[in-house]
């Protein structure tokens, strides 16, 4: 393995280890020694890649932002309507929160007071939700009187709330919770036309009627 | 002032000071020395009342739980229907989160990984929201097909999410956000009859039509 490849691999394993330690212990009490040990690298190697814990936290969050960017790009390119894109992306996000420790730690960090809150991860997710909701409005898919920014805010607040609550009980991120939320929200915001063809369980699920009658 | 009164007062000022320090610095980095200094009492006095930081955190949370209990009792006794009780209590909760540092710190603590998450405060709020939503169902105020537990989960997730997001930007707890959320949710869950007489801005606001047409 050439030197550069090894450096990339070490950096990646440090980010994974930091995410795991932050997620288990919280950002503030985590020590760099625990993180380097978990990554199986020396303290010196850690400091070669990251000046301090804050730099490591930023790298974890950037990695999580990249996952979110890819996730919303997939939703954007799926050729479905804007509201269905939002449903699909929410399911995708919850899947990543359950499976990918970097995404979970990235969300926790973005709510971390010690880092100032209101970070890139939250802004990326919020910006895409707002933009996509305005696209739904432009396409005439929102019921009369629905403010796209209100609907976007509800989605952002619910995703953040579910992630925080899941720290105490993972059932908050269960598939049925997300489906239940979308059934309610879609009835509140979508036009009747869009509602009958919407899939609250996500685009690759069975027909809309199956889901709504469950 | 008799001795007992002074003890009660000292205990109360320690809880207030702890809430302020936890809210500003986060639970884990806060020191007992900072808290006793802020309360204007000696370290000895602090230790007379609280064995350690965890005991202080529990006292903050218990004080917050008591505020929530009173809040939902007021909503229960208002003689309004169950859905309007939920709207009113949410507005009440957000008001307390903005004004009362103990309530805000209590919510933060209940999402604190170091304390194990899933605490009494969250359980108290969630239990009341679930119970009240089931009352709405029993009264026939939920639209056909609406699962009361889904609706309750959405409310709990939104309140938690808004509180966390407000750590970065207090605008997340702005009155119009809560009104906007309830307008959407009520259209999704309430029967048409209940919807026309519901006040998303809370029970003491102007008529429903004013609010809905804003």
Interface residues (C-beta under 8 A of the other chain):
Chain A: X25 X26 X28 X29 X108 X111 X112 X113 X114 X116 X117 X118 X119 X122 X143 X145 X146 X147 X149 X150 X151 X153 X154 X156 X157 X158 X159 X160 X161 X162 X164 X165 X167 X168 X169 X172 X177 X180 X181 X183 X184 X185 X186 X187 X188 X189 X212 X213
Chain B: X25 X26 X28 X29 X108 X111 X112 X113 X114 X116 X117 X118 X119 X122 X143 X145 X146 X147 X149 X150 X151 X153 X154 X156 X157 X158 X159 X160 X161 X162 X164 X165 X167 X168 X169 X172 X177 X180 X181 X183 X184 X185 X186 X187 X188 X189 X212 X213
